[in-house]
Structure formats: C-alpha cells, structure tokens
Amino acid sequence: MAAPLLPAALGPDARLAVEIAWGADLMADPATWTWTDITGDVRQDPGISTTLGRGDEASTSQPAATTLTLDNTGARYSLGPQSPNYPNVRRNTPVRVRIDPGDGAYRVVFQGGAVGFTPSWNLAGTDATVTLEAAGTLRRLLQGNTPVISPIRRALLERSDVVAYWPCEDGPEATVLASGLAGGNPMTYSGAPDLASSDAFLASAPLPLLKGSTFTGSVPNHPGSGAVQVRALVEFPTTAQATAGVLVPLLRVYTTGTAARWDLYYEISPTSGNGLISGTVYDRFGTVLADTVGVGYNLNIPPLARRWSLEMVQSGGNINWRFSTITADSAAAGYTNGPVVTGATVGTVVAVQINPDGILDDVTVGHISVQNAQTSLFDDLAELNAYIGEVTFVRYRRVCAENGIPELVLGDSTSFNQPTDRMGPQTVAPVLALLRETESVDQGVLFDGVSAGLRFHSRRYIENRAVVLTVSAGDARLASPFGPTDDDQRTRNRVEAKRAGGSSVVLEDATGPLGVQTIGLYDDSIDVNVQGDEALPLYAGWLLAKGTVEGYRYPTLTVDLLATPDLAAAWLALLPGDRIDVTGLDQVLPGHPEGTLSLLVEGISNEITATTWTGTARCSPYDTWRVGVVATDTGDTGAYVARADTDGCVLAAAAPAGSTSISITTTSGPLWTTTADDMPYDLEIAGRRVTVTACSDPTSPQTMTIAPSPTALPTGAPVRLWQPARAGL
C-alpha cells in the first residue's frame, strides 16, 4: 500500500508509492504492465532519491536514476528460485516512484528499469536488505554502441516480397558479401573489389567499388508470382568505364523461365559521350528473344548515385519488361519499356551477377535485391535519400519506433517553415547518436525518467513558456543552498556553426559588454545535421546570444516541501524545459538586482524520507528563451511582443524617487513610439525597471509618463527596453 507522505504538512491524503512491474513484457505497450506496490518494503533510512534531466544547458541529459533500500525478509528481492518473485527479479524490470500531494492525483517522479538488486546483511544475518538501483532508458542506450542499420537496408528488410538481398555493406576484409536475410546465401566475388570504400549513397554504410571484380549471388528457391524485380544502387563516375560503342554488362539475371537470361548493359555513346543503358533477353541456349537500343540516361553526368531496376511481369503467354533508374534525391528518373517477349515465361530468379565480364572499374554497387513482386521505384525514396529534409520530431519518433523505444514529444508545432526545422541525412550511427542529432538541431531537451522510454521537449515547448512554479524569496520559501554565481561557464563570444559535408559560419560579438575586445575570446563550435547551410547563421547567432547574456547564473534552486507544502503540486508539475520564477530576491539579498528572476529547468532531483522532502532544480537563465512574436493589429502589449529597441537613448534630466514622468533624449536612431495602443511597455533605466504608460512629443527630447519610480534616476542614465524579446531559431 502507498505510504502517507508528510501528513502533518501535506495533509492526511498525501501519498508516496513505490511500484514494480514483475514479469512485464518490455516489448508490449507499457499500458499493459501490471504494477505491484512495494512501498511497505522501502526502508525510510536512507530514504528515496530520484534524479532526471541534465546538469546545465551545456550538457546532455544523463540517465534518470533512483536508489532505495528494500527489506528483503523472505528473499522477495533475491536472485534465484528462493525468491517468490523468481524468475522476475532481473535487470530492466520496470520500477516507478509516484507522489500524490493530497489532491487525489498521482504524479510520476521516476520511472525506469532495475539496474540491480544488491543484497546486504548485518553481521548476525538477521537483517536482510536489498539496494535497488534503477535507471531510465538512456542508461541502456548509452551502454550500446552498435550502429542502427542503414535507411535503405531497413526499407528492404521490411518488405515481405524480398526473396534475396545483399547489402554489400561488408568490411574491407570480407571474403564474401553477406546476405541481408536470415539464412540467405552470401554473394561471392572474384577479383579484388575495393570493399567499404565508397560513400556515394548517404542512405547506406560504405559500399564497394567493383575494380574489375564480378559478384555472383545464388537465389534460394521461392514461390513464383509471375513478377520478378531486381534492383541495385549504382554509381558510375564521370569518366567513361568502357570504350565508346562497346556494350558492357552491368547486371545479369538468370531465371527458371524460358526467357532464361536478362542482361542490362552500360555503353558510352560514340557521338555524345553520354552513358547509355540497353537490355537484352536470351533463352537458355543464348538466342536473343528481345533487346533494346541504348537509351541515354546521363550516367556520367551528376547526380551520379542512382537506384537501378529491372522488372519482368508475365502477361498471359508473353512477358512485359522494363528497366529504370532514379537518383537518390529523386531529381531525375526515367524508364524504358522493352519490346514484349512473346511466347515465353519469366519463372523465378535463380542467380544474379554484377559486372559478369569483369570490365567495370570505379563503379559503386550495393543493396542488390530480388523481389517476386513489381513495386514502384518511388516507394523507398525517403529512405534512399537518407530522410534528408525530415522534420526533427518526425525523425525522433521514427527512430524510436524502429528501435522499440516508447516516446513522447511536446512542442511539436504544425508549422515547420524554418530552416532549423529540417534535418540532414540519417547516417549509420548508434540509435542514441541519431536521437542526439535531433536534439542538437531542434535545441530542445531529450530526457527520460517520467514514463517508459524517452521524452522530448522541443524548443517550441520552451520558448515563451508560462511559469510553472513561482517561489517568493521574500517569504523565506527558498531552501539552502541557493545563490548567484558569477563566472564564465556559459560565456561564448565567438561561435562557429558547421554542417557535415557542408559549410560553416562564424559569428562574433566584438564590442558588447561580453565581447571579445571587452573580456577576451571565448569561442565554441556546434555541428548540426541540418538540411541546408542557410540555417547555420541562425545557430551561430542563437548560441552567441545565449553566450553573451549578462548577469548571474543560478545553478540550482532547492525547496523544502515540508516547510512549503503549498508548493508541492507545482513542484511535481515541473519537467526539464519548464520555467521557474523567483520573486523578491532584492528584498532578502542586499545588493541583488531587482525584478523577477526567471530560470529554465534543466534537471530535477528529489530526496524523500519519512520526515523530509527536498526538491532541487538544476537551472540555467531563461532570458534567451523569450522569443519575439509579431503583435496583433490592436491592443497587443504582451510580454513577448517583438519591440524595436533604441539605437541610443539617455535620461535628459534627473528624476527623483516617486517621479511619475521623465524626459529622455534619443541620441541615435528613431524616437520612441507615441501611439497609445503600444502602451504600456517596460524600460531599463540605470538598471531599474520602469513602466511607461504614455509618451508625448514627436521630437526629442520626449516626455514619458511612468509608474512611480521607487528610486532616483540620474541624468544621462542609458535608456533601453527591459528584457527585449530575442530572435529565436
């Protein structure tokens, strides 16, 4: 049964529950798991600790974790058959910790899988305990380093009509080319191909160059369907691979039908120098049944990387056939129908050869597939193009789904018109590396520990976020340790943004308060797998803005929920990417800047015992996430309206404390607005927040009506917008 949680503070209905899902099918929907309450076995000393998220804005989330001690009387949590829970006391058994602050609704503060059940006894052997350590999904993903299969390989393996398949992604020392199908025959080769040497196709691991070798693959017996399809990825170089006018076979297919051999030929036109394709059909005695003339496919003109297809379909007593190619980016596609092969049968494929005469040299070949169905060459275009242009959260969801990882996205806007919304190619990399790429491109936060699997809060979730928790420092509601840190941990005044295989952009703040000429060089770089180079200035500018924010940073914020039980519900609602506001700091910390302090939650920890509950948020400044929005036509004075700041403005005359009007002089650029519909707005004058309710005089100096100033404002003090909204990604 769930245990009461600090009833004297939170009330009699507050509950803490620790649960475990014995025997859960980790491949099934987590909603089907059956949870067993083990709260009664949790030792109150040392209590329960939970943590999730990242340490700060410069790091990535580490696996969520919890540690607790369980009473192991009766060997309930022991490994082996002595446990009544055998054989389910094992790694990755789901564990969760939930809290109901007294309103009847449980919130998850940790969910993950058991890492280990470590036993312990006192010296007399009369007190048996187990330390249960559990972690989120990220821990398991961090342990593995095996790359996911390439996009085009996954596409082919998901098809039910593929009867033979050779990816040709083998390593440089391979002596055969492994089948991509379980139990399939390997493809043999003669000669000396240059294996794993070509990066011609982004959708694949490195492929071989033929170098005069011949590949031969035996196709296992399979049911005939009246349709045959053989495809391969092929890239010819710009240089000719044969003497002009000479037919060189690239692909040869043997079948059980009376049309027993099918050849696709490569040829260089003697007149145009263009790369041509032609096809010839033979019977089992070598007699030509049908052929085509060479058709111009611009094989030696970029884009060079293409998918080739040879398709044959039985139609009564005849065979319809064609060959076609399509470029990886689908910019160029074409097909040629061969003459009908009359009075013949297609049968099934028994063998496939690549470069049967051993003539072709610097030609890339891979992902050779045989299918017993005719499909569209356009079916696998997204995979063939390595998903270039895919929206960030769509890739995140797809990669999770392909690897059996439950996921959730918040902030997945329906508008994706920014260059920073779309990704570059999905390469062959470990699953976590692919997911981290989406996090880097989006600039959101990926974390675990609040549900099964992973969670992603996009930048749109974080931007202009409403306050989730407000803490009043003046009411002594903050717990130690809390205080500002003044250091250079987040300072960056020169940033380079780079794209793999693309360009780079460097932006620098030279003369600002944290500029290179002011405090010296603090440089950094970011690699983003974004679709196009036009996004790079946006990333460089964004990180430069984050790296040149003035003021203190507040690494952590701690609350004592025993002393402040009214904060419990809001505290439990916090997640990475949420916003905390701290008010009244200048009232309790002499010399602290006035105004509300806004913090971005990066990570969250809890320490819970029978008599205490403290929560700690790891934080970074929120200010850079105040992103400007376009105002509506009338009456829009919201906090995030994108107002133009001054190019130069000072206070024309001193204003004593309590003043309700000021005179300001614009020294550079346009004057301040006098339109009543634009009011009110806030200015920063001598470090103070001043609210303007009206502005007269269309010429400088201008008179502004303000809310009473609590302090005197000196002549010549700089005047600018208070917390101006920034440009987002």
Rosetta blueprint (number, residue, H / E / L):
1 M L
2 A L
3 A E
4 P E
5 L L
6 L L
7 P H
8 A H
9 A H
10 L H
11 G L
12 P L
13 D L
14 A L
15 R E
16 L E
17 A E
18 V E
19 E E
20 I E
21 A L
22 W L
23 G L
24 A L
25 D L
26 L L
27 M L
28 A L
29 D L
30 P H
31 A H
32 T H
33 W L
34 T L
35 W L
36 T E
37 D E
38 I L
39 T H
40 G H
41 D H
42 V E
43 R L
44 Q L
45 D L
46 P L
47 G L
48 I E
49 S E
50 T E
51 T E
52 L E
53 G E
54 R L
55 G L
56 D L
57 E L
58 A L
59 S L
60 T L
61 S L
62 Q L
63 P L
64 A L
65 A E
66 T E
67 T E
68 L E
69 T E
70 L E
71 D E
72 N L
73 T H
74 G H
75 A H
76 R L
77 Y L
78 S L
79 L L
80 G L
81 P L
82 Q L
83 S L
84 P L
85 N L
86 Y L
87 P L
88 N L
89 V L
90 R L
91 R L
92 N L
93 T L
94 P E
95 V E
96 R E
97 V E
98 R E
99 I E
100 D E
101 P L
102 G L
103 D L
104 G L
105 A L
106 Y L
107 R E
108 V E
109 V E
110 F E
111 Q E
112 G E
113 G E
114 A E
115 V E
116 G E
117 F E
118 T E
119 P E
120 S E
121 W E
122 N L
123 L L
124 A L
125 G L
126 T L
127 D L
128 A E
129 T E
130 V E
131 T E
132 L E
133 E E
134 A E
135 A E
136 G L
137 T H
138 L H
139 R H
140 R H
141 L H
142 L H
143 Q H
144 G L
145 N L
146 T L
147 P E
148 V L
149 I L
150 S L
151 P H
152 I H
153 R H
154 R H
155 A H
156 L H
157 L H
158 E L
159 R L
160 S L
161 D L
162 V E
163 V E
164 A E
165 Y E
166 W E
167 P L
168 C L
169 E L
170 D L
171 G L
172 P L
173 E L
174 A L
175 T L
176 V L
177 L E
178 A L
179 S L
180 G L
181 L L
182 A L
183 G L
184 G L
185 N L
186 P L
187 M E
188 T E
189 Y E
190 S E
191 G L
192 A L
193 P L
194 D E
195 L E
196 A E
197 S E
198 S E
199 D L
200 A L
201 F L
202 L L
203 A L
204 S L
205 A L
206 P L
207 L E
208 P E
209 L E
210 L L
211 K L
212 G L
213 S L
214 T E
215 F E
216 T E
217 G E
218 S E
219 V L
220 P L
221 N L
222 H L
223 P L
224 G L
225 S L
226 G L
227 A E
228 V E
229 Q E
230 V E
231 R E
232 A E
233 L E
234 V E
235 E E
236 F L
237 P L
238 T L
239 T L
240 A L
241 Q L
242 A L
243 T L
244 A L
245 G L
246 V L
247 L L
248 V E
249 P E
250 L E
251 L E
252 R E
253 V E
254 Y E
255 T E
256 T L
257 G L
258 T L
259 A L
260 A L
261 R E
262 W E
263 D E
264 L E
265 Y E
266 Y E
267 E E
268 I E
269 S L
270 P L
271 T L
272 S L
273 G L
274 N L
275 G E
276 L E
277 I E
278 S E
279 G E
280 T E
281 V E
282 Y E
283 D L
284 R L
285 F L
286 G L
287 T L
288 V E
289 L E
290 A E
291 D E
292 T L
293 V L
294 G L
295 V E
296 G E
297 Y L
298 N L
299 L L
300 N L
301 I L
302 P L
303 P L
304 L L
305 A E
306 R E
307 R E
308 W E
309 S E
310 L E
311 E E
312 M E
313 V E
314 Q E
315 S E
316 G L
317 G L
318 N E
319 I E
320 N E
321 W E
322 R E
323 F E
324 S E
325 T E
326 I E
327 T E
328 A L
329 D L
330 S L
331 A L
332 A L
333 A E
334 G E
335 Y E
336 T E
337 N E
338 G L
339 P L
340 V L
341 V E
342 T L
343 G L
344 A L
345 T L
346 V L
347 G L
348 T L
349 V E
350 V E
351 A E
352 V E
353 Q E
354 I E
355 N L
356 P L
357 D L
358 G L
359 I L
360 L L
361 D L
362 D L
363 V L
364 T E
365 V E
366 G E
367 H E
368 I E
369 S E
370 V E
371 Q E
372 N L
373 A L
374 Q L
375 T L
376 S L
377 L L
378 F L
379 D L
380 D L
381 L H
382 A H
383 E H
384 L H
385 N L
386 A L
387 Y L
388 I L
389 G L
390 E L
391 V E
392 T H
393 F H
394 V H
395 R H
396 Y H
397 R H
398 R H
399 V H
400 C H
401 A H
402 E H
403 N L
404 G L
405 I L
406 P L
407 E E
408 L E
409 V E
410 L E
411 G L
412 D L
413 S L
414 T L
415 S L
416 F L
417 N L
418 Q L
419 P H
420 T H
421 D H
422 R E
423 M E
424 G L
425 P L
426 Q L
427 T L
428 V L
429 A L
430 P E
431 V H
432 L H
433 A H
434 L H
435 L H
436 R H
437 E H
438 T H
439 E H
440 S H
441 V H
442 D H
443 Q L
444 G L
445 V E
446 L E
447 F E
448 D E
449 G L
450 V L
451 S L
452 A L
453 G L
454 L E
455 R E
456 F E
457 H E
458 S L
459 R H
460 R H
461 Y H
462 I H
463 E L
464 N L
465 R L
466 A L
467 V E
468 V E
469 L E
470 T E
471 V E
472 S E
473 A H
474 G H
475 D H
476 A L
477 R L
478 L L
479 A E
480 S L
481 P L
482 F L
483 G L
484 P L
485 T E
486 D L
487 D L
488 D L
489 Q L
490 R L
491 T L
492 R L
493 N L
494 R E
495 V E
496 E E
497 A E
498 K E
499 R L
500 A L
501 G L
502 G L
503 S L
504 S E
505 V E
506 V E
507 L E
508 E E
509 D L
510 A L
511 T L
512 G L
513 P L
514 L L
515 G L
516 V H
517 Q H
518 T H
519 I H
520 G L
521 L L
522 Y L
523 D E
524 D E
525 S E
526 I E
527 D E
528 V L
529 N L
530 V E
531 Q L
532 G L
533 D H
534 E H
535 A H
536 L H
537 P H
538 L H
539 Y H
540 A H
541 G H
542 W H
543 L H
544 L H
545 A H
546 K H
547 G H
548 T L
549 V L
550 E L
551 G L
552 Y L
553 R E
554 Y L
555 P L
556 T E
557 L E
558 T E
559 V E
560 D E
561 L L
562 L L
563 A L
564 T L
565 P H
566 D H
567 L H
568 A H
569 A H
570 A H
571 W H
572 L H
573 A H
574 L L
575 L L
576 P L
577 G L
578 D L
579 R E
580 I E
581 D E
582 V E
583 T E
584 G L
585 L H
586 D H
587 Q H
588 V H
589 L L
590 P L
591 G L
592 H L
593 P L
594 E L
595 G L
596 T L
597 L E
598 S E
599 L E
600 L E
601 V E
602 E E
603 G E
604 I E
605 S E
606 N E
607 E E
608 I E
609 T L
610 A L
611 T L
612 T L
613 W E
614 T E
615 G E
616 T E
617 A E
618 R E
619 C E
620 S E
621 P E
622 Y L
623 D H
624 T H
625 W H
626 R L
627 V E
628 G L
629 V E
630 V L
631 A L
632 T L
633 D L
634 T L
635 G L
636 D L
637 T L
638 G L
639 A L
640 Y L
641 V E
642 A L
643 R L
644 A L
645 D L
646 T L
647 D L
648 G E
649 C E
650 V E
651 L E
652 A L
653 A L
654 A L
655 A E
656 P L
657 A L
658 G L
659 S L
660 T L
661 S E
662 I E
663 S E
664 I E
665 T E
666 T E
667 T E
668 S E
669 G L
670 P L
671 L L
672 W L
673 T L
674 T L
675 T L
676 A H
677 D H
678 D H
679 M L
680 P L
681 Y E
682 D E
683 L E
684 E E
685 I E
686 A L
687 G L
688 R E
689 R E
690 V E
691 T E
692 V E
693 T E
694 A E
695 C E
696 S E
697 D L
698 P L
699 T L
700 S L
701 P L
702 Q E
703 T E
704 M E
705 T E
706 I E
707 A L
708 P L
709 S L
710 P L
711 T L
712 A L
713 L E
714 P L
715 T L
716 G L
717 A L
718 P E
719 V E
720 R E
721 L E
722 W L
723 Q L
724 P L
725 A L
726 R E
727 A L
728 G L
729 L L
